[in-house]
Amino acid sequence: MADATSRALLQRAQRVIVAGVNSPVRAFRAVGGEPVFISRAAGARVFGADGREYVDYVGSWGPAILGHAHPTVVEAVAARLKDGLSFGAPTELEVELAEAVIAAFPSIELLRCVSSGTEATMSAIRVARGFTGRELVVKFEGCYHGHADHLLVKAGSGLATFGAPDSAGVPEAAARGTLTLSYNDTAALETLFRERGDEIAAVIVEPVAGNMGVVPPVPGFLEAIVETCRRRGAVSIFDEVMTGFRLARGGAQQIFGLRPDLTALGKIVGGGLPLAIYGGRRELMSVVAPLGPVYQAGTLSGNPAAVTAGLTTLRQLGDGLYDGLDELGAQLEQGLGGAVADAGIDACVQRAGSMITLFFCPGPVRSYRDAARSDTRRFGAWHRGLLARGIYWPPSQFEAAFLSAAHSADDIARTVQAAREALAAC
């Protein structure tokens, strides 16, 4: 449970902020608790409003790959702020960032900076529709691509039906342009393209899903998306807002050796400040205004403070960092797996690099329907047990946890012990 200081802050916040939080998962309602208000963070630690210390596996939901308040990043941003926060005009920093991203992602030849992952995926889909002259977009159940109207869509009852809104306030007309399939179902994708391929503008996917917990692609799934889109004149879009610069310097597409037509990046690319990117083949990106008819603009897009944080972060990402993260991830995976086995409960651990989830259901989890079998009540009890033991884990069964370069082997050992005790109590 939250400490008295956080509880008082929550009551105060609820009078002026929706549910007292500025993003739904922060409310802790999925785990039956109350949020800890964070006052500061450093390295692999966050500190509650009452000063209590926690080992952090949220990492600002992914950006903090170096750990919180990395001195090099903080110093670079502080120096940048002295020259102004935002100009609404081009800067050399934007060029340097673009060059760094393109060097890491061979599939990107031309890009545009925006301020959020939602903007990046929304804009990428607009490019795909504008380029192909088609309207339908295919997404996969359990993958989250931001809160644009046409992406808040749930699956229908058949193989793939016209989308139905998954949120109040989303017009049915907006949802009807989106078709939803089951993640990792290559056969369903191929069938859909046989039936409606000439209408499909794009297929968007999290190459490693992280918004239903960590769910890796089965062999051949991503390859089928890229190849089918290429063959049928549709646009493949990898949403690497989470996985970009996280699984490897070149993201999931480096790991799997693929080149999608368009890519959306966020989180790490902004170094903890609001920044995202969409980009891809020059031919596709050349339809974006002012070069072409697809309009997209943003007052704060590419602002120098965020670009500085992102660029400075990217310059710290070497092969040794990823090797270290993978080693820590393997230690945590093994430790959690052993704790689950000793507790004798139906649960499984799934990991991709420095992303990890403990699902409270038998594995393997390959789709949202698999993930939805999780015992969320038990997860909530386990989460509260971790929090009481000083471990700050994502407050949802369906969110990935993240490791950072600031975590240590001692942190992992402490976390595994806390997990064991919390499992025994739930």
C-alpha positions as CSV (number, residue, x, y, z in Angstrom):
1,M,0.0,0.0,0.0
2,A,1.0,3.6,-0.5
3,D,2.6,5.5,2.3
4,A,0.7,8.3,4.2
5,T,2.4,11.0,2.2
6,S,1.4,9.5,-1.2
7,R,-2.1,8.8,0.0
8,A,-2.5,12.5,1.0
9,L,-1.1,13.6,-2.4
10,L,-3.5,11.2,-4.2
11,Q,-6.5,12.7,-2.4
12,R,-5.2,16.2,-3.3
13,A,-4.6,15.2,-6.9
14,Q,-8.0,13.6,-7.3
15,R,-9.6,17.0,-6.8
16,V,-7.9,18.5,-9.8
17,I,-6.5,15.6,-12.1
18,V,-8.6,12.8,-13.5
19,A,-8.3,9.9,-11.0
20,G,-5.3,11.8,-9.6
21,V,-3.0,10.6,-12.4
22,N,-2.1,11.7,-15.9
23,S,-2.1,8.2,-17.5
24,P,-4.5,5.4,-16.4
25,V,-2.0,2.7,-15.4
26,R,-0.4,5.0,-12.9
27,A,-3.6,4.8,-10.8
28,F,-2.6,1.2,-9.6
29,R,-6.3,0.1,-9.9
30,A,-5.2,-3.0,-11.9
31,V,-3.3,-4.2,-8.8
32,G,-5.8,-3.1,-6.1
33,G,-3.5,-0.6,-4.5
34,E,-2.7,3.1,-4.4
35,P,0.1,4.7,-6.4
36,V,3.4,5.7,-4.8
37,F,4.1,9.4,-5.6
38,I,7.7,9.6,-6.8
39,S,9.8,12.6,-5.7
40,R,13.2,11.7,-7.4
41,A,15.1,8.9,-9.0
42,A,18.8,8.0,-9.5
43,G,20.3,5.0,-11.2
44,A,18.1,1.9,-10.6
45,R,16.3,3.6,-7.7
46,V,13.1,5.7,-7.4
47,F,12.2,7.4,-4.1
48,G,8.7,7.9,-2.8
49,A,7.4,11.1,-1.5
50,D,8.1,10.0,2.0
51,G,11.7,9.2,1.0
52,R,11.4,5.4,0.8
53,E,13.7,3.8,-1.7
54,Y,12.6,1.2,-4.3
55,V,14.5,-0.9,-6.9
56,D,12.8,0.3,-10.1
57,Y,11.7,-1.9,-13.0
58,V,9.4,0.6,-14.6
59,G,12.1,2.9,-15.8
60,S,9.6,5.5,-16.9
61,W,8.0,2.7,-18.9
62,G,11.1,2.1,-20.9
63,P,13.2,5.2,-21.6
64,A,15.6,4.8,-18.7
65,I,17.9,2.3,-20.3
66,L,21.0,4.0,-18.7
67,G,19.2,4.4,-15.4
68,H,17.6,7.5,-14.0
69,A,19.4,10.9,-14.0
70,H,22.4,9.6,-15.8
71,P,25.1,12.3,-15.2
72,T,26.2,12.7,-18.8
73,V,22.6,13.1,-20.0
74,V,21.6,15.5,-17.2
75,E,24.7,17.7,-17.8
76,A,24.1,17.8,-21.5
77,V,20.4,18.8,-21.1
78,A,21.3,21.4,-18.4
79,A,23.9,23.0,-20.7
80,R,21.4,23.0,-23.5
81,L,18.6,24.7,-21.4
82,K,20.8,27.8,-20.9
83,D,20.4,28.5,-24.7
84,G,16.7,28.2,-24.8
85,L,14.0,25.6,-24.4
86,S,12.3,25.6,-27.8
87,F,12.6,27.6,-31.0
88,G,10.0,26.2,-33.4
89,A,12.8,26.3,-36.0
90,P,15.4,23.8,-37.3
91,T,18.6,23.1,-35.3
92,E,21.8,21.3,-36.0
93,L,21.0,18.9,-33.1
94,E,18.0,17.6,-35.1
95,V,20.3,16.7,-38.0
96,E,22.7,14.9,-35.7
97,L,19.9,12.9,-34.1
98,A,18.5,11.9,-37.5
99,E,21.9,10.8,-38.7
100,A,22.4,8.7,-35.5
101,V,19.0,7.0,-35.9
102,I,19.5,6.3,-39.6
103,A,22.9,4.9,-38.9
104,A,21.3,2.4,-36.4
105,F,18.3,1.6,-38.5
106,P,19.1,0.7,-42.1
107,S,15.4,0.6,-43.0
108,I,15.1,4.3,-42.3
109,E,16.2,6.6,-45.0
110,L,14.2,9.7,-44.1
111,L,12.5,10.6,-40.9
112,R,10.4,13.2,-39.0
113,C,10.6,14.0,-35.3
114,V,7.4,14.2,-33.3
115,S,6.6,14.4,-29.5
116,S,5.0,11.1,-28.6
117,G,4.7,7.5,-29.7
118,T,1.1,8.1,-30.5
119,E,2.0,10.8,-32.9
120,A,4.6,8.6,-34.5
121,T,2.3,5.6,-35.2
122,M,-0.6,7.8,-36.2
123,S,1.6,9.6,-38.7
124,A,3.1,6.4,-40.0
125,I,-0.3,5.0,-40.8
126,R,-1.3,8.3,-42.4
127,V,1.7,8.0,-44.7
128,A,0.8,4.5,-45.6
129,R,-2.7,5.4,-46.5
130,G,-1.6,8.5,-48.4
131,F,1.1,6.5,-50.3
132,T,-1.1,3.5,-51.2
133,G,-4.5,5.2,-51.7
134,R,-6.0,2.5,-49.6
135,E,-7.8,2.8,-46.2
136,L,-7.7,-0.5,-44.3
137,V,-5.1,-1.0,-41.6
138,V,-4.3,-4.4,-39.9
139,K,-3.3,-4.5,-36.3
140,F,-2.9,-7.4,-33.8
141,E,-4.9,-8.0,-30.6
142,G,-2.9,-7.0,-27.5
143,C,-0.6,-4.7,-29.4
144,Y,-1.0,-1.0,-28.3
145,H,0.0,1.7,-30.7
146,G,-1.1,4.8,-28.9
147,H,-4.5,6.4,-28.4
148,A,-5.4,7.6,-31.9
149,D,-9.0,6.9,-32.7
150,H,-8.4,4.3,-35.4
151,L,-6.0,2.3,-33.2
152,L,-8.3,2.0,-30.1
153,V,-10.0,-1.0,-31.7
154,K,-10.8,-4.5,-30.5
155,A,-11.2,-7.7,-32.4
156,G,-14.5,-9.0,-33.7
157,S,-15.8,-12.5,-33.5
158,G,-14.6,-13.8,-36.8
159,L,-11.2,-14.2,-38.4
160,A,-11.0,-10.5,-38.9
161,T,-14.0,-8.2,-38.7
162,F,-14.5,-4.5,-39.2
163,G,-13.2,-2.9,-36.0
164,A,-15.3,-1.9,-33.1
165,P,-14.3,1.0,-30.8
166,D,-12.5,-0.1,-27.7
167,S,-13.0,3.3,-26.0
168,A,-15.9,5.6,-25.6
169,G,-15.6,8.7,-27.8
170,V,-14.2,6.8,-30.7
171,P,-16.5,7.1,-33.8
172,E,-17.5,3.8,-35.3
173,A,-16.5,5.2,-38.7
174,A,-12.9,5.7,-37.5
175,A,-12.8,2.1,-36.1
176,R,-14.2,0.5,-39.3
177,G,-10.9,1.2,-41.1
178,T,-9.0,-1.1,-38.8
179,L,-8.9,-4.9,-38.9
180,T,-7.6,-6.9,-35.9
181,L,-6.0,-10.3,-36.0
182,S,-4.5,-12.5,-33.3
183,Y,-0.8,-11.9,-32.7
184,N,1.5,-14.6,-34.0
185,D,-1.2,-16.0,-36.3
186,T,0.5,-16.1,-39.7
187,A,-2.2,-18.2,-41.3
188,A,-4.9,-15.6,-40.4
189,L,-2.8,-12.8,-41.9
190,E,-2.3,-14.8,-45.2
191,T,-6.0,-15.6,-45.4
192,L,-7.0,-11.9,-44.8
193,F,-4.7,-10.8,-47.6
194,R,-6.1,-13.3,-50.0
195,E,-9.6,-12.0,-49.2
196,R,-9.0,-8.2,-48.9
197,G,-5.4,-7.6,-49.8
198,D,-6.2,-4.9,-52.4
199,E,-7.9,-2.8,-49.7
200,I,-5.1,-3.0,-47.1
201,A,-2.8,0.1,-46.8
202,A,-0.7,-1.2,-43.9
203,V,0.0,-3.8,-41.3
204,I,1.3,-2.4,-38.0
205,V,2.9,-4.6,-35.3
206,E,5.0,-4.5,-32.2
207,P,7.8,-6.8,-33.3
208,V,8.1,-8.0,-29.7
209,A,4.9,-7.2,-27.9
210,G,5.3,-5.4,-24.7
211,N,1.8,-4.1,-24.1
212,M,0.2,-7.4,-23.2
213,G,3.3,-8.4,-21.2
214,V,6.4,-9.6,-23.1
215,V,5.3,-11.8,-26.0
216,P,8.0,-12.6,-28.6
217,P,7.1,-13.4,-32.2
218,V,7.1,-17.0,-33.3
219,P,9.5,-17.9,-36.1
220,G,8.2,-16.7,-39.5
221,F,5.5,-14.3,-38.1
222,L,7.4,-11.0,-38.7
223,E,8.9,-12.3,-41.9
224,A,5.4,-13.0,-43.2
225,I,4.2,-9.5,-42.4
226,V,7.1,-7.8,-44.2
227,E,7.0,-10.2,-47.2
228,T,3.2,-10.2,-47.6
229,C,3.0,-6.4,-47.5
230,R,5.8,-6.1,-50.1
231,R,4.2,-8.6,-52.4
232,R,0.7,-7.1,-52.1
233,G,1.6,-3.4,-52.2
234,A,0.8,-2.7,-48.6
235,V,3.2,-1.0,-46.1
236,S,4.7,-2.9,-43.2
237,I,5.1,-0.8,-40.0
238,F,7.2,-1.9,-37.0
239,D,6.1,0.0,-33.9
240,E,9.5,0.0,-32.1
241,V,8.5,2.7,-29.6
242,M,9.3,0.2,-26.9
243,T,11.9,-2.1,-28.6
244,G,13.8,0.5,-30.5
245,F,17.3,0.9,-29.0
246,R,16.1,-1.4,-26.2
247,L,16.6,-4.9,-27.6
248,A,19.6,-3.8,-29.6
249,R,21.0,-0.6,-31.0
250,G,19.0,-1.3,-34.2
251,G,15.9,-2.5,-32.3
252,A,14.0,-5.7,-33.0
253,Q,14.6,-5.4,-36.7
254,Q,18.3,-5.8,-36.1
255,I,17.7,-8.9,-34.0
256,F,15.4,-10.5,-36.6
257,G,17.3,-9.2,-39.7
258,L,14.3,-7.5,-41.2
259,R,13.6,-4.2,-42.9
260,P,10.1,-2.9,-42.6
261,D,8.8,-0.1,-44.8
262,L,8.2,2.3,-41.9
263,T,9.3,2.4,-38.2
264,A,8.0,4.3,-35.2
265,L,10.5,5.0,-32.4
266,G,10.0,6.6,-29.0
267,K,10.9,6.3,-25.3
268,I,14.7,5.7,-25.4
269,V,15.1,7.9,-28.5
270,G,14.0,10.9,-26.3
271,G,16.3,10.0,-23.3
272,G,13.4,10.5,-20.9
273,L,12.0,13.7,-22.5
274,P,9.0,13.8,-24.9
275,L,10.4,12.8,-28.3
276,A,9.5,10.2,-30.9
277,I,10.3,9.5,-34.6
278,Y,8.7,7.9,-37.6
279,G,10.6,7.1,-40.7
280,G,11.3,4.7,-43.4
281,R,12.0,4.3,-47.1
282,R,12.6,7.6,-48.9
283,E,9.9,7.0,-51.4
284,L,7.3,6.6,-48.7
285,M,8.5,9.5,-46.5
286,S,8.6,11.8,-49.5
287,V,4.7,12.0,-49.4
288,V,5.0,14.0,-46.1
289,A,4.4,17.8,-46.3
290,P,6.0,19.9,-47.6
291,L,7.4,17.3,-50.1
292,G,4.0,15.7,-50.6
293,P,0.3,15.8,-49.8
294,V,0.3,14.0,-46.4
295,Y,0.1,16.7,-43.7
296,Q,1.8,16.4,-40.3
297,A,3.2,19.2,-38.1
298,G,4.0,19.9,-34.5
299,T,5.0,23.1,-32.6
300,L,7.4,21.2,-30.2
301,S,8.6,18.5,-32.6
302,G,12.3,18.1,-32.3
303,N,12.7,20.7,-29.6
304,P,16.4,21.0,-28.6
305,A,16.0,19.9,-25.0
306,A,14.5,16.6,-25.9
307,V,16.8,16.1,-28.9
308,T,19.8,16.7,-26.6
309,A,18.6,14.1,-24.1
310,G,17.9,11.6,-26.8
311,L,21.1,12.1,-28.7
312,T,23.3,12.0,-25.6
313,T,21.6,8.8,-24.5
314,L,22.1,7.1,-27.9
315,R,25.8,7.9,-27.8
316,Q,26.1,5.8,-24.6
317,L,24.7,2.7,-26.2
318,G,27.4,0.3,-27.1
319,D,27.5,-3.5,-27.6
320,G,28.9,-4.0,-24.0
321,L,25.8,-2.3,-22.6
322,Y,23.5,-4.7,-24.4
323,D,25.6,-7.7,-23.4
324,G,25.4,-6.6,-19.7
325,L,21.6,-6.0,-19.9
326,D,21.1,-9.5,-21.4
327,E,23.1,-11.1,-18.7
328,L,21.1,-9.3,-16.0
329,G,17.9,-10.2,-17.7
330,A,18.9,-13.9,-17.8
331,Q,19.7,-13.8,-14.1
332,L,16.3,-12.3,-13.3
333,E,14.5,-14.7,-15.6
334,Q,16.2,-17.7,-14.0
335,G,15.6,-16.4,-10.5
336,L,11.9,-15.7,-11.1
337,G,11.5,-19.0,-12.8
338,G,13.0,-20.8,-9.8
339,A,10.8,-18.9,-7.4
340,V,7.7,-19.8,-9.4
341,A,8.7,-23.5,-9.5
342,D,9.3,-23.6,-5.8
343,A,6.0,-21.9,-5.1
344,G,4.2,-24.5,-7.2
345,I,1.9,-22.0,-9.0
346,D,0.8,-21.8,-12.6
347,A,3.0,-19.0,-13.9
348,C,5.7,-18.4,-16.5
349,V,8.5,-16.0,-17.1
350,Q,8.9,-14.5,-20.6
351,R,11.8,-12.2,-21.6
352,A,13.3,-10.4,-24.6
353,G,16.6,-8.9,-23.8
354,S,16.0,-6.4,-21.0
355,M,12.2,-6.7,-21.1
356,I,10.6,-9.2,-18.9
357,T,7.1,-10.3,-17.6
358,L,6.0,-12.9,-15.0
359,F,2.6,-14.1,-16.3
360,F,0.3,-15.7,-13.7
361,C,-0.8,-18.4,-16.1
362,P,0.8,-21.5,-17.7
363,G,3.1,-20.7,-20.6
364,P,4.1,-20.2,-23.3
365,V,2.1,-17.0,-23.9
366,R,1.9,-16.4,-27.6
367,S,-1.1,-14.1,-28.0
368,Y,-3.4,-11.8,-26.1
369,R,-5.9,-14.6,-25.6
370,D,-3.1,-16.6,-23.8
371,A,-2.2,-13.6,-21.7
372,A,-5.8,-12.9,-20.8
373,R,-5.8,-16.3,-18.9
374,S,-3.6,-14.7,-16.3
375,D,-4.7,-14.6,-12.7
376,T,-4.8,-10.8,-12.3
377,R,-6.0,-11.1,-8.7
378,R,-2.9,-13.1,-7.7
379,F,-0.7,-10.8,-9.8
380,G,-2.1,-7.8,-7.8
381,A,-1.3,-9.5,-4.5
382,W,2.2,-10.3,-5.7
383,H,2.7,-6.7,-6.8
384,R,1.7,-5.4,-3.4
385,G,4.0,-7.9,-1.8
386,L,6.9,-6.6,-4.0
387,L,6.1,-3.0,-3.2
388,A,6.1,-3.7,0.5
389,R,9.6,-5.2,0.1
390,G,11.0,-2.2,-1.8
391,I,10.6,-3.4,-5.4
392,Y,8.8,-1.1,-7.8
393,W,7.3,-3.4,-10.5
394,P,4.9,-2.2,-13.3
395,P,1.4,-2.1,-11.8
396,S,-0.3,-4.2,-14.4
397,Q,0.0,-7.9,-15.4
398,F,0.0,-6.7,-19.1
399,E,3.0,-4.4,-19.0
400,A,6.6,-5.2,-19.5
401,A,9.2,-4.6,-16.8
402,F,12.5,-3.1,-17.8
403,L,16.1,-3.5,-16.7
404,S,18.6,-0.7,-17.0
405,A,22.4,-0.5,-17.1
406,A,22.3,0.9,-13.6
407,H,20.9,-2.4,-12.2
408,S,23.4,-4.7,-10.5
409,A,23.6,-8.4,-9.7
410,D,22.8,-7.5,-6.1
411,D,19.6,-5.7,-7.2
412,I,18.6,-8.9,-9.1
413,A,19.3,-11.1,-6.0
414,R,17.3,-8.7,-3.8
415,T,14.4,-8.7,-6.3
416,V,14.3,-12.5,-6.6
417,Q,14.2,-12.9,-2.8
418,A,11.4,-10.4,-2.6
419,A,9.6,-12.2,-5.4
420,R,9.9,-15.5,-3.5
421,E,8.5,-14.0,-0.3
422,A,5.7,-12.2,-2.2
423,L,4.7,-15.4,-4.0
424,A,4.6,-17.3,-0.7
425,A,2.2,-14.7,0.7
426,C,-0.2,-14.5,-2.3
